[in-house]
Amino acid sequence: MTDLSPLPPGTRIGILGGGQLGRMLSLAASQLGMRTHIFCPDTESPAFEVTPHKTVASYDDEAALEAFAREVDVVTYEFENVPLGTAAALEKHVPVFPGPKALAVSQDRLAEKAFLTGAGVPVAPHKAVTTRESLDAAIAEVGLPAVLKTTRLGYDGKGQRILRTPADADPAFAEIGGVDLVLEAFIPFEREVSVIVARGKDGSCVTYDVAENVHKNHILKTSTLPAALDAATARAAADAAKTIAAALGYVGVMGVEFFVVENGGRSTLLVNEIAPRVHNSGHWTQAVCVTDQFENHIRAICGWPLGDTTRFADVVMENLIGDEIHAVAETLAPAAQPHVYGKTEARPGRKMGHVNRVTPKK
């Protein structure tokens, strides 16, 4: 049974992963008087710059994990591909939030879709693919165009191929076959949106306003608030996010991505994917919300009351990708809030920072 007692200031929070999300979680924790300890195999992790407590070791190093667990009071993570064995090993010694169930569901696209369907949340038509022959059967059932994806370890457009005609099946399977796959119907969506939801140990739940997202080269480029969405559809997105969090017994902040499909003048929603962590499309909360997503995640895992998610201004969050980081100072307006992640190398496609551009609420 989960202990609902709030953890006091001075609590030691372990964070698996040392990227920008770990960095921003650590900064939010220190604002609440907590200490953070980052566990990451990458010696150049930007999160190491904001806390003196770190472990550089592999996620399957059992001795290092046990030593890490002894140094902290609670563990969380910044990315959803934390090995399940890592979470299970840590959970023997210290509470882990969100729990391993969220990892198990989100790490496998088929498991995720089965879970969402069971929770009553609509997803795109799809079919499992394991062989070249089963791809033909899936195409016959799902139809074309469709998207062939690996069931695991796909992000920012990696591990997927679009099939527009039957002739695309052979090269697509040759490129990403050999592992479990899923064929998803290609959704002619009007827009992509997301909801950030926070759920506490006591089951309390809050959501942030719906963000409208635009991707460039399969990488999130902007999140805009408010989204071009009617009030009923926005409420439906928030309700779906709360349903998912409750069904997972979730503790912490989660991102839920949706396709918005227009049907006869009416908007419907399909869940694209869930991310059991603070989310890129929620970075705007740092500039225009009473409590941002990072603080609410720390509050949730420490058993504190969740903070107010009210948005008091309009905002566009823009990711700074690759060399775009070099011009950040020259392109800032007075109402722009920059966040630079401190990464050592600006590679193409690498998220180096973001800017929140704020305007008065309409």
Legacy VTK file of the C-alpha trace (Angstrom):
# vtk DataFile Version 3.0
C-alpha trace
ASCII
DATASET POLYDATA
POINTS 362 float
0.000 0.000 0.000
1.332 3.436 -0.976
2.359 5.644 1.947
0.420 8.898 1.530
2.510 10.858 4.044
4.170 13.867 2.358
7.948 13.671 2.140
9.655 16.647 3.832
12.037 19.202 2.337
15.472 17.633 2.271
14.112 14.425 0.758
16.594 12.757 -1.599
15.064 12.169 -5.046
16.776 9.758 -7.433
16.321 10.487 -11.139
17.069 7.897 -13.814
18.348 9.742 -16.861
20.507 12.829 -17.153
19.097 14.683 -20.156
17.220 17.955 -20.264
14.133 16.551 -18.554
16.236 15.240 -15.678
17.917 18.640 -15.473
14.607 20.518 -15.281
13.194 18.026 -12.765
16.267 18.553 -10.616
15.875 22.336 -10.755
12.196 22.055 -9.785
13.042 19.740 -6.904
15.660 22.095 -5.535
13.089 24.925 -5.579
11.038 22.796 -3.150
14.055 22.143 -0.936
14.662 18.614 -2.198
18.028 17.123 -3.146
18.444 15.131 -6.343
20.781 12.325 -7.337
21.098 11.647 -11.086
21.815 8.107 -12.336
22.965 8.018 -15.958
25.621 6.167 -17.989
26.510 9.281 -20.036
29.402 11.214 -18.480
28.339 14.349 -20.413
24.784 14.408 -19.064
23.499 18.007 -18.819
21.593 17.170 -15.610
24.915 16.604 -13.838
25.515 20.364 -13.982
22.662 21.175 -11.588
23.289 18.702 -8.759
26.478 17.470 -7.077
25.013 13.999 -6.533
25.453 11.648 -9.469
26.132 8.038 -10.401
27.686 7.187 -13.775
26.835 3.555 -14.444
24.875 1.300 -16.759
21.178 0.812 -16.082
21.816 -2.915 -15.666
24.625 -2.496 -13.108
22.936 -4.115 -10.099
25.611 -3.108 -7.604
25.458 0.522 -8.719
21.640 0.483 -8.604
21.629 -0.906 -5.074
24.119 1.722 -3.923
22.031 4.426 -5.638
18.857 3.173 -3.922
20.568 3.492 -0.520
21.313 7.155 -1.252
17.750 8.244 -2.092
14.233 8.195 -0.613
12.228 7.925 -3.840
13.090 7.282 -7.500
11.603 8.700 -10.691
12.762 8.802 -14.317
12.967 11.181 -17.250
12.531 8.723 -20.128
10.158 5.856 -20.818
12.738 3.343 -22.039
14.148 2.684 -18.587
14.677 -1.109 -18.555
11.941 -2.850 -16.593
14.620 -4.815 -14.763
16.121 -1.545 -13.542
12.817 -0.353 -12.109
12.167 -3.761 -10.524
15.642 -3.878 -8.944
15.208 -0.413 -7.442
11.673 -1.104 -6.224
13.060 -3.767 -3.873
14.728 -0.990 -1.907
12.902 2.301 -2.543
9.555 3.544 -3.939
9.577 4.132 -7.721
7.102 6.584 -9.287
5.596 6.257 -11.817
5.379 2.517 -11.218
6.741 -0.213 -13.512
3.265 -0.812 -15.000
3.453 2.521 -16.797
6.832 1.551 -18.233
5.611 -1.875 -19.366
2.603 -0.393 -21.140
4.384 2.511 -22.825
7.441 0.562 -23.989
5.483 -1.694 -26.332
3.112 -0.134 -28.855
0.899 -3.237 -28.987
0.673 -3.428 -25.197
-0.093 0.285 -25.113
-2.902 -0.016 -27.646
-4.381 -3.029 -25.866
-4.284 -1.148 -22.559
-5.884 1.980 -24.046
-8.616 -0.033 -25.746
-9.322 -1.820 -22.475
-9.566 1.567 -20.733
-12.182 2.673 -23.269
-9.906 5.178 -25.016
-10.037 5.099 -28.859
-6.866 4.370 -30.879
-6.146 3.966 -34.588
-6.959 0.620 -36.260
-3.861 -1.580 -36.078
-2.549 -5.111 -36.457
0.494 -6.992 -35.137
3.171 -7.920 -37.695
5.884 -10.522 -37.119
6.650 -11.863 -40.609
6.539 -10.621 -44.198
3.429 -12.752 -44.748
1.679 -11.303 -41.707
2.383 -7.816 -43.094
0.320 -8.693 -46.176
-2.498 -9.924 -43.933
-2.308 -6.737 -41.866
-2.447 -4.576 -45.008
-5.550 -6.459 -46.141
-7.225 -5.772 -42.789
-6.005 -2.259 -41.951
-5.780 -0.915 -45.495
-3.423 1.607 -47.094
-1.967 4.103 -46.547
-0.633 2.860 -43.216
2.396 3.230 -40.983
4.627 0.260 -40.143
6.319 0.728 -36.761
8.580 -1.214 -34.466
6.704 -2.024 -31.267
9.637 -0.902 -29.102
12.238 1.882 -28.920
10.702 4.194 -31.503
10.695 7.970 -30.970
10.997 11.187 -33.019
10.052 9.279 -36.174
12.610 6.487 -35.696
11.589 2.888 -36.360
8.699 3.595 -38.702
7.918 3.633 -42.416
4.865 4.882 -44.326
3.276 2.405 -46.744
1.297 4.142 -49.475
1.050 1.270 -51.972
1.588 -2.519 -51.775
4.959 -1.981 -53.457
6.196 -0.185 -50.327
5.814 -3.312 -48.175
8.997 -5.134 -49.243
11.479 -2.279 -48.714
9.811 -1.207 -45.463
9.942 -4.712 -43.998
13.536 -5.131 -45.180
14.538 -1.922 -43.370
12.850 -2.409 -39.998
11.751 -6.054 -39.956
13.327 -8.739 -37.808
11.650 -7.393 -34.665
8.009 -7.219 -33.590
6.102 -4.642 -35.619
2.659 -3.078 -35.738
0.824 -1.748 -38.759
-1.325 1.279 -37.956
-3.896 2.881 -40.217
-2.705 6.241 -41.520
-4.943 8.803 -39.836
-5.847 11.880 -41.930
-5.809 14.069 -38.848
-6.648 17.745 -38.771
-4.096 18.504 -36.059
-2.056 16.915 -33.299
-2.661 17.918 -29.700
-1.507 16.785 -26.288
-2.580 16.944 -22.671
-0.256 16.980 -19.681
-1.867 15.238 -16.703
-0.598 15.038 -13.121
-1.850 12.445 -10.645
-0.985 12.268 -6.967
-0.465 9.332 -4.637
-3.963 9.923 -3.240
-5.589 9.684 -6.680
-6.087 13.427 -7.075
-5.699 14.462 -10.697
-5.227 17.717 -12.619
-4.670 18.524 -16.276
-3.159 21.435 -18.143
-4.785 23.138 -21.125
-4.574 21.293 -24.439
-1.504 22.155 -26.541
-1.522 22.116 -30.343
1.675 20.558 -31.667
3.550 20.916 -34.949
6.340 18.517 -35.877
9.232 19.124 -38.280
11.154 16.120 -39.568
9.256 13.986 -37.002
10.550 16.130 -34.099
8.283 18.420 -32.090
8.917 21.998 -33.209
6.165 24.054 -31.558
3.412 23.705 -28.981
0.812 26.474 -29.102
-1.688 27.550 -26.456
-4.579 27.831 -26.851
-5.113 24.987 -29.297
-7.599 25.497 -32.137
-10.083 23.157 -30.483
-13.679 23.511 -29.384
-14.412 23.346 -25.670
-16.147 19.952 -25.808
-13.219 18.280 -27.581
-10.747 19.892 -25.187
-12.738 18.504 -22.238
-12.809 15.071 -23.881
-8.994 15.127 -24.244
-8.554 16.078 -20.577
-11.017 13.386 -19.478
-9.224 10.741 -21.563
-5.871 11.702 -20.000
-7.363 11.389 -16.504
-8.888 8.008 -17.391
-5.516 6.708 -18.596
-3.686 7.936 -15.494
-6.262 6.366 -13.174
-6.215 3.035 -15.043
-2.423 2.898 -14.642
-2.567 3.775 -10.942
-0.182 6.499 -12.038
1.815 8.826 -9.780
3.516 11.779 -11.435
3.169 13.727 -14.675
2.364 12.104 -18.015
1.956 13.332 -21.584
-0.894 12.011 -23.745
-0.756 12.721 -27.484
-3.873 12.766 -29.661
-4.840 12.978 -33.307
-7.822 15.277 -33.917
-9.957 13.908 -36.747
-12.696 15.972 -38.377
-15.787 13.965 -39.253
-18.771 15.754 -40.757
-17.969 18.983 -38.952
-17.395 17.156 -35.654
-14.018 16.592 -33.992
-13.093 13.190 -32.607
-9.947 12.122 -30.787
-7.628 9.134 -31.176
-4.747 8.591 -28.769
-1.459 8.415 -30.643
0.752 7.516 -27.670
1.375 8.061 -23.990
4.627 9.116 -22.360
5.006 8.263 -18.651
7.153 11.279 -17.775
7.254 15.036 -18.001
6.775 15.865 -21.663
8.278 18.146 -24.299
4.839 19.508 -25.217
4.419 20.674 -21.611
7.468 22.946 -21.452
5.219 25.973 -22.010
3.888 25.498 -18.473
7.176 26.939 -17.160
6.238 30.400 -18.454
2.498 30.784 -18.018
1.179 28.464 -15.303
0.976 28.874 -11.555
2.641 25.445 -11.184
4.630 24.025 -14.094
4.751 20.347 -15.067
8.148 19.762 -13.436
7.098 21.091 -10.038
3.856 19.100 -10.189
5.794 15.922 -10.921
7.983 16.473 -7.861
4.911 17.321 -5.770
3.166 14.133 -6.930
5.998 11.689 -6.232
6.636 13.317 -2.829
2.972 13.155 -1.797
2.474 16.935 -1.766
-0.821 18.511 -2.895
-0.850 19.080 -6.645
-0.384 22.678 -7.764
-2.700 24.964 -9.703
-2.485 24.397 -13.470
-4.258 27.629 -14.461
-2.808 29.228 -17.603
-2.654 33.015 -17.301
-1.310 33.921 -20.782
-1.088 32.580 -24.322
2.201 31.026 -25.334
4.124 29.277 -28.095
6.874 26.883 -27.047
9.502 26.383 -29.744
12.193 23.729 -29.575
15.694 24.875 -30.503
17.132 22.056 -32.574
20.745 21.625 -33.598
22.513 24.841 -34.594
19.431 26.938 -33.780
20.800 27.170 -30.232
23.652 29.413 -31.395
21.258 32.271 -32.272
19.183 32.116 -29.087
20.462 35.401 -27.643
20.021 37.336 -30.901
16.426 36.198 -31.469
14.976 36.793 -27.998
12.105 39.214 -27.527
11.361 40.749 -24.095
8.406 38.375 -23.590
10.406 35.252 -24.487
11.676 32.851 -21.836
14.715 30.799 -22.944
15.814 27.436 -21.566
19.238 26.223 -22.695
20.029 22.614 -21.828
23.823 22.844 -21.594
24.550 20.049 -24.057
28.110 20.061 -25.325
27.471 19.387 -29.021
24.774 20.815 -31.311
24.055 17.899 -33.636
21.365 17.930 -36.368
18.035 16.791 -34.897
19.228 17.204 -31.300
17.056 19.226 -28.917
19.381 21.884 -27.473
16.887 24.126 -25.709
13.492 25.780 -26.034
11.938 29.227 -25.919
8.517 30.086 -24.500
7.093 33.140 -26.290
4.348 34.726 -24.217
1.480 36.963 -25.350
-1.572 38.294 -23.464
-4.400 35.796 -23.083
-7.179 36.374 -25.605
LINES 1 363
362 0 1 2 3 4 5 6 7 8 9 10 11 12 13 14 15 16 17 18 19 20 21 22 23 24 25 26 27 28 29 30 31 32 33 34 35 36 37 38 39 40 41 42 43 44 45 46 47 48 49 50 51 52 53 54 55 56 57 58 59 60 61 62 63 64 65 66 67 68 69 70 71 72 73 74 75 76 77 78 79 80 81 82 83 84 85 86 87 88 89 90 91 92 93 94 95 96 97 98 99 100 101 102 103 104 105 106 107 108 109 110 111 112 113 114 115 116 117 118 119 120 121 122 123 124 125 126 127 128 129 130 131 132 133 134 135 136 137 138 139 140 141 142 143 144 145 146 147 148 149 150 151 152 153 154 155 156 157 158 159 160 161 162 163 164 165 166 167 168 169 170 171 172 173 174 175 176 177 178 179 180 181 182 183 184 185 186 187 188 189 190 191 192 193 194 195 196 197 198 199 200 201 202 203 204 205 206 207 208 209 210 211 212 213 214 215 216 217 218 219 220 221 222 223 224 225 226 227 228 229 230 231 232 233 234 235 236 237 238 239 240 241 242 243 244 245 246 247 248 249 250 251 252 253 254 255 256 257 258 259 260 261 262 263 264 265 266 267 268 269 270 271 272 273 274 275 276 277 278 279 280 281 282 283 284 285 286 287 288 289 290 291 292 293 294 295 296 297 298 299 300 301 302 303 304 305 306 307 308 309 310 311 312 313 314 315 316 317 318 319 320 321 322 323 324 325 326 327 328 329 330 331 332 333 334 335 336 337 338 339 340 341 342 343 344 345 346 347 348 349 350 351 352 353 354 355 356 357 358 359 360 361
